[in-house]
């Protein structure tokens, strides 16, 4: 799976990076998932088993060169 965000600002202000928001921190990995900071590709880090956990909530965050967007 891949997430996508676009910022049409020129230069560094238009660069978008992808992160998860965990508590008050931004990170590329959680216990179950990882996201590529540049491409937005989302992958699992473990085998997901619906019988053990029926759902997952993923909150992603993307940032441009100067600000954060949810």
Secondary structure, 3 states (H helix, E strand, C coil): CECCCCCCCCHHHHCCEEEEEECCEEECECCCEEECCCCCEEEECCCCCCCCCCCCCCCEEEECCCCEEC
